Amino acid sequence: MKFTKFNDGWRFWEDKNSFALIWSTPDDAREVTLPHDAMIESKRDPQSRNGGNTGFFDGGTYFYTKNLHVDESAREQTLELRFDGVYKNAFVFVNGQLAGKNIYGYSTFYVPLNDYLNYGEDNEIRVQVKTGAEPNSRWYSGSGIYRDVYLLQAGKTYLRPDAVQVKTLECGSDLASLEVDSEICNTSERRECVLSTEIRDHDGNVVAQDEAPVVLFAGETRPLSQRLYVKNPSLWSDEHPDLYEVTLTLKSGDETIDTHRTRTGIRKLTLDPVGGLKVNGQQVKLRGACIHHDSGLLGAVTLKKNSYRELALLKRAGFNAIRMSHQPAAPALLDACDELGMYVLDETFDMWNRSKSDYDYSLVFDECWKKDVEAMVRKDFNHPSVILYSIGNEIPEIGTDQGLQLCSRIDRKIKSLDDTRYTLAAINGMYTVGNGILDVVAEVASAQESREIKGLNINEFMMYQDKYLDQIVSHPAISKRLDDIASELDILGYNYMGARYEDDVKAHPNRIIVGTETYPPKIARDWKAVEKLPQVLGDFTWTGWDYLGEAGVGVPSYQFGVGGFGSQYPALTSYVADIDLTGFRRPTSYYREIVYGLRQTPYIAVQNPHHYGEDVRLTPWIISDSISSWSWDVPAGSKVVVEVYSPGTSVELFANGKSLGRKPAGREVDYRTLFETEYAPGELKAVSYDGDQVIGEMTLVSAGPATQLSLEAETEFNRMDCGDSYNLQYIDVTLCDADGNVVTDGDVAFDVSLDGDGKIYAVGSGDHSATLPFNGTKGRAFHGRALIIVERDAGSAASTLRVTSENGLSGKLAW
């Protein structure tokens, strides 16, 4: 089928009265280009029923309309729409008639149009989206048609668009055998056809081809399978993400009836307890990041360039895998993963029949799960980056008899659609014992605490269970449940159960485990087990990239409600990630890179001297309240704690040239060494040693007074053409002194203007509690940094971006 993006020229409005005898388009409906997120345009509400789950954003009911002119000749065509994602409860009407609907907000779905079209006329496509203000998500979901839409066109005989699947049967350095499966739909009379399939490498050379004659009867859908062989293939992996284009051409005589193109990579997966996970025969350890689906300052809008930028920055930070949490990934994101070489654990659901929010997917799970599982697998099949499927995240009923049966049914459904990848469930051990968790926690807690636990609220209980987490997850009651689940799946995903790795592998040497969700401060301990045990495939930290919603969970705080569990408005982001909302790497990111063995240079982070000596409230996702800065608005001589993350055997810290001592570093101390000193502006330097040999050093310099707002274009990403409906340009903003040093302890608000072509799309920072809307023209630096995103077509006329702060600082950037 011919695929054409169907993103331009939509009219949009929020609906205040769903009941209407006559549908019309209101005068205040505005034109939008898809993808579009209605929620990010709304005003945050401190009284939101969603609370911090969505960052205090609410949904609503929305309409999108667009006219499609269909010629008389289209009577001999097949027309469909493909929606890559609509959140949620999407109803697609054609000329007032319901042509299709989809409840799940993360599934790709198709809507046939022919039965509802008026030929030779304009036809109204109307999409109603019912997100609602009621709680339906544990994180920021966005609202509306937030992924791409495509118009699909073909004749009466065509290749089913989601049924072309390329499977690597065997591969080596000299030869690869591939199976190309397809389905031909014939809504016409009997036809004699030939299906030609060819494979081209990245230079456009044909490396394999095959022809298959087929006689199609009227009304028939015929599956076909072809086997092709590629000599001396370039195999796909995270280090060598080589891709091939596969083209299927359906002909009847000399007439080309339909053409379908897809990209794929040639690679083979194997899994066993001796060699672990292997890609093309080479063992791979997954250095993984959990990520949510939102796009930071863009809200839920999903564009390939933005996904590419996010993944590229994650990969530079040392990650080679992502876990899509907790829903199927967007096609645009998977395209970027294929190109960059990023392994993907794709996930089906965050809940089954037991709800986690009042109006979530559990309401329709029984009716919809099979369809949505199939949609995910068909979407993923040709993406070599996808290597694992998760059947669910922290499912409360998975430890019950009925839950085990459902676990088996979902697993078998996936394997009936795709037998080339492996399945798992992301299991939180505490969920497996249901209400028994209270007794488990009480059993491992102190006697005094055991008497208190059953009367605690959820936030207080979370603090208790985290205090004793390693003992809780190792409890025999949880072990029994895990044994039951293990028989149903290829892999057990352990959420926050790193304490079990060694004992479980010893007790069950054939059990294969992956850390599907882990605490960042535990990476040194957990990674030792990953390196040591082939049965432990890797680690997925929570999280790699900051996200909207679950607000404040990772914010260090000094009073209840400002950070951590129970954070109140204006908490906006989770703030548990290695990389903040704008793409700036936080200290944990460098700590992880050192633990992975990918960085020899030490890294300096400084705990906030404004709160020295105070009791800081830290949830388990937080190492400390540190940032990498030696610029603090505190008196000289103020006490301060310096953290140095270092490889090697020892590390020495210097303040203004004076040694503050040399201490053990590296694996012996989990790569984190603390120094207590007094703040003195100037230079702070860390030197790492392996024995007596210097292996790396890092310096922090105190900034002077802020004199400018520096603007720098992210040229690498800005030059990319990803075929998105609008072209985004990323500009980093830094508050600097006269020498270009970042001033981290004196954030300022600023106004943004653009002279010339383009428009300001988003302005924001990594601030976990920002109050300014992203879609405005005002921003505020956070730790001296912010990000501006401009929508601007390639080849546009000259433009100048200007920023001016409230205290008279300014900066500009010209294109």
Secondary structure as the mmCIF struct_conf table of DSSP 4:
data_model
#
loop_
_struct_conf.conf_type_id
_struct_conf.id
_struct_conf.beg_label_comp_id
_struct_conf.beg_label_asym_id
_struct_conf.beg_label_seq_id
_struct_conf.end_label_comp_id
_struct_conf.end_label_asym_id
_struct_conf.end_label_seq_id
STRN STRN1 LYS A 2 LYS A 5
BEND BEND1 ASP A 8 GLY A 9
STRN STRN2 TRP A 10 GLU A 14
BEND BEND2 LYS A 16 LYS A 16
BEND BEND3 LEU A 21 ILE A 22
TURN_TY1_P TURN_TY1_P1 ASP A 27 ASP A 28
STRN STRN3 ARG A 30 VAL A 32
BEND BEND4 LEU A 34 PRO A 35
BEND BEND5 ALA A 38 ALA A 38
HELX_RH_3T_P HELX_RH_3T_P1 MET A 39 GLU A 41
BEND BEND6 SER A 42 SER A 42
HELX_LH_PP_P HELX_LH_PP_P1 LYS A 43 ARG A 44
TURN_TY1_P TURN_TY1_P2 PRO A 46 GLN A 47
TURN_TY1_P TURN_TY1_P3 ARG A 49 ASN A 50
HELX_RH_3T_P HELX_RH_3T_P2 GLY A 51 THR A 54
TURN_TY1_P TURN_TY1_P4 GLY A 55 GLY A 55
BEND BEND7 PHE A 56 PHE A 56
STRN STRN4 THR A 61 VAL A 70
HELX_RH_3T_P HELX_RH_3T_P3 GLU A 72 GLU A 76
BEND BEND8 GLN A 77 GLN A 77
STRN STRN5 THR A 78 PHE A 83
BEND BEND9 ASP A 84 ASP A 84
STRN STRN6 TYR A 87 TYR A 87
BEND BEND10 LYS A 88 LYS A 88
STRN STRN7 ALA A 90 VAL A 94
TURN_TY1_P TURN_TY1_P5 ASN A 95 GLY A 96
STRN STRN8 GLN A 97 ASN A 102
BEND BEND11 TYR A 104 TYR A 104
TURN_TY1_P TURN_TY1_P6 GLY A 105 TYR A 106
STRN STRN9 PHE A 109 PRO A 112
HELX_RH_3T_P HELX_RH_3T_P4 ASN A 114 TYR A 116
TURN_TY1_P TURN_TY1_P7 TYR A 119 GLY A 120
STRN STRN10 GLU A 121 LYS A 130
BEND BEND12 ALA A 133 GLU A 134
BEND BEND13 ARG A 138 TRP A 139
STRN STRN11 GLY A 144 GLY A 144
BEND BEND14 ARG A 147 ARG A 147
STRN STRN12 VAL A 149 ALA A 154
BEND BEND15 LYS A 156 LYS A 156
STRN STRN13 THR A 157 LEU A 159
TURN_TY1_P TURN_TY1_P8 PRO A 161 ASP A 162
STRN STRN14 GLN A 165 CYS A 171
BEND BEND16 SER A 173 ASP A 174
STRN STRN15 LEU A 175 ASN A 186
BEND BEND17 SER A 188 GLU A 189
STRN STRN16 ARG A 191 ARG A 200
TURN_TY1_P TURN_TY1_P9 HIS A 202 ASP A 203
BEND BEND18 GLY A 204 GLY A 204
STRN STRN17 VAL A 206 LEU A 216
TURN_TY1_P TURN_TY1_P10 ALA A 218 GLY A 219
STRN STRN18 THR A 221 LYS A 231
BEND BEND19 ASN A 232 ASN A 232
STRN STRN19 LEU A 235 LEU A 235
BEND BEND20 ASP A 238 GLU A 239
STRN STRN20 TYR A 244 SER A 252
TURN_TY1_P TURN_TY1_P11 GLY A 253 ASP A 254
STRN STRN21 GLU A 255 THR A 264
STRN STRN22 ILE A 266 ILE A 266
STRN STRN23 LEU A 269 ASP A 272
TURN_TY1_P TURN_TY1_P12 PRO A 273 GLY A 275
STRN STRN24 GLY A 276 VAL A 279
TURN_TY1_P TURN_TY1_P13 ASN A 280 GLY A 281
STRN STRN25 GLN A 282 GLN A 283
STRN STRN26 LEU A 286 ILE A 291
BEND BEND21 HIS A 293 HIS A 293
HELX_RH_3T_P HELX_RH_3T_P5 GLY A 296 LEU A 298
TURN_TY1_P TURN_TY1_P14 GLY A 299 ALA A 300
HELX_RH_AL_P HELX_RH_AL_P1 LYS A 304 ARG A 316
TURN_TY1_P TURN_TY1_P15 ALA A 317 GLY A 318
STRN STRN27 ALA A 321 MET A 324
BEND BEND22 HIS A 326 GLN A 327
HELX_LH_PP_P HELX_LH_PP_P2 PRO A 328 ALA A 330
HELX_RH_AL_P HELX_RH_AL_P2 PRO A 331 LEU A 340
TURN_TY1_P TURN_TY1_P16 GLY A 341 GLY A 341
STRN STRN28 TYR A 343 GLU A 347
BEND BEND23 ASP A 350 ASP A 350
BEND BEND24 TRP A 352 ARG A 354
BEND BEND25 LYS A 356 SER A 357
TURN_TY1_P TURN_TY1_P17 ASP A 358 TYR A 359
BEND BEND26 ASP A 360 ASP A 360
HELX_RH_3T_P HELX_RH_3T_P6 TYR A 361 LEU A 363
TURN_TY1_P TURN_TY1_P18 VAL A 364 VAL A 364
HELX_RH_AL_P HELX_RH_AL_P3 PHE A 365 ASP A 380
TURN_TY1_P TURN_TY1_P19 PHE A 381 ASN A 382
TURN_TY1_P TURN_TY1_P20 PRO A 384 SER A 385
STRN STRN29 VAL A 386 ASN A 393
BEND BEND27 GLU A 394 GLU A 394
HELX_RH_3T_P HELX_RH_3T_P7 PRO A 396 GLY A 399
BEND BEND28 THR A 400 THR A 400
HELX_RH_AL_P HELX_RH_AL_P4 ASP A 401 LEU A 417
BEND BEND29 ASP A 419 ARG A 421
STRN STRN30 TYR A 422 ASN A 428
HELX_RH_AL_P HELX_RH_AL_P5 GLY A 429 THR A 432
TURN_TY1_P TURN_TY1_P21 VAL A 433 VAL A 433
HELX_RH_3T_P HELX_RH_3T_P8 GLY A 434 GLY A 436
HELX_RH_AL_P HELX_RH_AL_P6 ILE A 437 VAL A 444
BEND BEND30 ALA A 445 ALA A 445
HELX_RH_AL_P HELX_RH_AL_P7 ALA A 447 ILE A 453
TURN_TY1_P TURN_TY1_P22 LYS A 454 GLY A 455
HELX_RH_AL_P HELX_RH_AL_P8 ILE A 458 LYS A 467
TURN_TY1_P TURN_TY1_P23 TYR A 468 TYR A 468
HELX_RH_AL_P HELX_RH_AL_P9 LEU A 469 VAL A 473
TURN_TY1_P TURN_TY1_P24 SER A 474 SER A 474
BEND BEND31 HIS A 475 HIS A 475
HELX_RH_AL_P HELX_RH_AL_P10 PRO A 476 ALA A 486
TURN_TY1_P TURN_TY1_P25 SER A 487 GLU A 488
BEND BEND32 ASP A 490 ASP A 490
STRN STRN31 ILE A 491 ASN A 495
BEND BEND33 TYR A 496 TYR A 496
HELX_RH_3T_P HELX_RH_3T_P9 GLY A 498 ARG A 500
HELX_RH_AL_P HELX_RH_AL_P11 TYR A 501 ALA A 507
TURN_TY1_P TURN_TY1_P26 PRO A 509 ASN A 510
STRN STRN32 ILE A 513 THR A 518
HELX_RH_3T_P HELX_RH_3T_P10 PRO A 520 LYS A 522
HELX_RH_AL_P HELX_RH_AL_P12 ILE A 523 LYS A 532
TURN_TY1_P TURN_TY1_P27 PRO A 534 GLN A 535
STRN STRN33 VAL A 536 THR A 541
BEND BEND34 TRP A 542 TRP A 542
BEND BEND35 GLY A 544 GLY A 544
STRN STRN34 TRP A 545 TRP A 545
STRN STRN35 LEU A 548 LEU A 548
BEND BEND36 GLY A 549 GLU A 550
TURN_TY1_P TURN_TY1_P28 ALA A 551 GLY A 554
STRN STRN36 SER A 557 SER A 557
BEND BEND37 TYR A 558 GLN A 559
STRN STRN37 PHE A 560 PHE A 560
TURN_TY1_P TURN_TY1_P29 GLY A 561 VAL A 562
STRN STRN38 GLY A 563 GLY A 563
BEND BEND38 GLY A 564 GLY A 564
TURN_TY1_P TURN_TY1_P30 PHE A 565 GLY A 566
TURN_TY1_P TURN_TY1_P31 TYR A 569 PRO A 570
STRN STRN39 THR A 573 THR A 573
BEND BEND39 ALA A 577 ASP A 578
STRN STRN40 ILE A 579 ILE A 579
TURN_TY1_P TURN_TY1_P32 LEU A 581 THR A 582
BEND BEND40 GLY A 583 GLY A 583
HELX_LH_PP_P HELX_LH_PP_P3 PHE A 584 PHE A 584
STRN STRN41 ARG A 585 ARG A 585
HELX_LH_PP_P HELX_LH_PP_P4 ARG A 586 ARG A 586
HELX_RH_AL_P HELX_RH_AL_P13 PRO A 587 VAL A 595
TURN_TY1_P TURN_TY1_P33 TYR A 596 GLY A 597
BEND BEND41 THR A 601 THR A 601
STRN STRN42 TYR A 603 VAL A 606
HELX_RH_3T_P HELX_RH_3T_P11 PRO A 609 HIS A 611
TURN_TY1_P TURN_TY1_P34 TYR A 612 GLY A 613
BEND BEND42 GLU A 614 GLU A 614
STRN STRN43 ARG A 617 ARG A 617
TURN_TY1_P TURN_TY1_P35 PRO A 620 TRP A 621
BEND BEND43 ILE A 623 ILE A 623
BEND BEND44 ASP A 625 ASP A 625
STRN STRN44 ILE A 627 ILE A 627
BEND BEND45 SER A 628 SER A 628
BEND BEND46 ASP A 633 VAL A 634
TURN_TY1_P TURN_TY1_P36 ALA A 636 GLY A 637
STRN STRN45 LYS A 639 TYR A 645
BEND BEND47 GLY A 648 THR A 649
STRN STRN46 SER A 650 ALA A 655
TURN_TY1_P TURN_TY1_P37 ASN A 656 GLY A 657
STRN STRN47 LYS A 658 PRO A 664
HELX_RH_3T_P HELX_RH_3T_P12 GLY A 666 VAL A 669
TURN_TY1_P TURN_TY1_P38 ASP A 670 TYR A 671
STRN STRN48 ARG A 672 GLU A 678
BEND BEND48 PRO A 681 GLY A 682
STRN STRN49 GLU A 683 ASP A 690
TURN_TY1_P TURN_TY1_P39 GLY A 691 ASP A 692
STRN STRN50 GLN A 693 VAL A 701
BEND BEND49 PRO A 705 PRO A 705
STRN STRN51 GLN A 708 ALA A 713
HELX_RH_AL_P HELX_RH_AL_P14 THR A 715 ASN A 718
TURN_TY1_P TURN_TY1_P40 ARG A 719 ARG A 719
BEND BEND50 SER A 725 TYR A 726
STRN STRN52 LEU A 728 CYS A 736
TURN_TY1_P TURN_TY1_P41 ALA A 738 ASP A 739
BEND BEND51 GLY A 740 GLY A 740
STRN STRN53 VAL A 742 VAL A 742
BEND BEND52 ASP A 745 ASP A 745
STRN STRN54 ALA A 749 GLY A 756
BEND BEND53 ASP A 757 GLY A 758
STRN STRN55 LYS A 759 GLY A 764
BEND BEND54 GLY A 766 GLY A 766
TURN_TY1_P TURN_TY1_P42 HIS A 768 SER A 769
BEND BEND55 LEU A 772 LEU A 772
TURN_TY1_P TURN_TY1_P43 PHE A 774 ASN A 775
BEND BEND56 GLY A 776 THR A 777
STRN STRN56 LYS A 778 ARG A 780
STRN STRN57 PHE A 782 PHE A 782
TURN_TY1_P TURN_TY1_P44 HIS A 783 GLY A 784
STRN STRN58 ARG A 785 GLU A 791
TURN_TY1_P TURN_TY1_P45 ALA A 794 GLY A 795
HELX_LH_PP_P HELX_LH_PP_P5 SER A 796 ALA A 798
STRN STRN59 SER A 799 SER A 805
TURN_TY1_P TURN_TY1_P46 GLU A 806 ASN A 807
BEND BEND57 GLY A 808 GLY A 808
STRN STRN60 SER A 810 ALA A 814
#
